[in-house]
């Protein structure tokens, strides 16, 4: 799970290959959108880059930058050879993220 910079939105990845945007609520989360990522295997990690874009990683070895408003992947990184497990971002520089993949 990842929170937007305002704390208004929660972003999560799922086994159905989509990113889910939701708003936390007293009676449970309110689903805002389900975004198709183009991943071909389950999503392990999702993080906000800005309030309008996100990055996701998957068992398919790819990292995808997604425009949340247009609900489309804008960039695909296929540099890993194994599943990409984790992502970190830097709120002071939204164009930068770090990834960690399986080895061996």
C-alpha positions in Angstrom: 0.0 0.0 0.0 1.1 3.5 -0.7 -0.5 6.8 0.4 -0.6 9.9 -1.9 1.2 13.0 -0.6 -2.1 14.5 0.6 -3.1 11.2 2.3 -6.4 11.4 0.4 -5.7 8.3 -1.8 -4.4 4.8 -1.2 -2.7 2.9 -4.1 -2.3 -0.8 -4.2 -1.3 -3.4 -6.7 -3.2 -6.7 -7.1 -3.1 -10.2 -8.6 -5.6 -9.1 -11.3 -2.7 -7.0 -12.8 -4.4 -3.7 -12.0 -3.6 -0.7 -9.7 -6.4 0.2 -7.4 -7.0 3.7 -6.2 -9.2 4.0 -3.1 -10.1 6.6 -0.5 -10.1 5.4 3.1 -13.4 5.8 4.9 -15.1 5.0 8.2 -17.2 2.3 6.6 -14.4 0.9 4.5 -12.5 2.0 1.5 -14.2 3.7 -1.4 -12.8 2.4 -4.7 -11.9 5.4 -7.0 -10.4 3.6 -10.0 -9.0 0.3 -11.2 -6.2 1.0 -13.7 -4.9 -1.6 -16.2 -1.2 -1.6 -16.1 -0.2 -3.9 -18.9 1.7 -6.2 -16.5 1.4 -9.9 -17.4 2.0 -11.3 -13.8 0.9 -10.2 -10.4 2.0 -6.8 -9.1 4.3 -6.9 -6.1 4.7 -3.2 -5.4 3.1 0.2 -6.3 4.1 3.7 -5.3 3.0 7.2 -6.1 5.5 9.3 -8.1 3.1 12.3 -8.0 -0.6 12.6 -7.2 -1.2 11.9 -10.9 1.3 9.2 -11.7 2.5 5.9 -10.1 5.1 3.2 -10.6 4.5 -0.5 -10.3 6.6 -3.6 -10.3 5.7 -7.2 -11.1 6.6 -10.8 -11.3 6.8 -10.3 -15.0 10.2 -8.5 -14.4 8.9 -5.2 -15.6 8.5 -1.8 -14.0 5.7 0.5 -15.4 5.2 4.2 -14.9 1.4 4.8 -15.1 -0.5 8.0 -15.8 -3.4 7.7 -13.3 -5.6 10.3 -15.0 -5.3 8.7 -18.4 -5.2 5.1 -16.9 -2.3 4.1 -19.2 1.3 3.1 -18.9 3.6 5.8 -20.2 6.9 4.0 -19.8 8.0 0.4 -19.4 11.4 -0.6 -17.9 12.4 -4.2 -18.7 15.9 -4.3 -17.3 15.5 -7.0 -14.6 15.8 -10.7 -15.3 13.7 -11.8 -12.3 10.6 -10.6 -10.5 10.8 -7.0 -9.2 9.8 -7.2 -5.6 10.2 -3.6 -4.2 10.2 0.0 -5.2 11.1 3.1 -3.4 10.4 6.7 -4.4 11.7 10.1 -3.4 9.0 12.8 -2.9 11.5 15.6 -3.5 12.3 14.2 -7.0 9.2 12.5 -8.5 11.1 11.3 -11.6 13.3 9.0 -9.6 12.6 5.6 -8.2 14.7 2.6 -7.1 13.9 -1.1 -7.7 14.9 -4.4 -6.1 14.5 -7.7 -7.9 15.1 -11.4 -7.1 18.5 -12.7 -7.8 19.9 -16.2 -8.6 
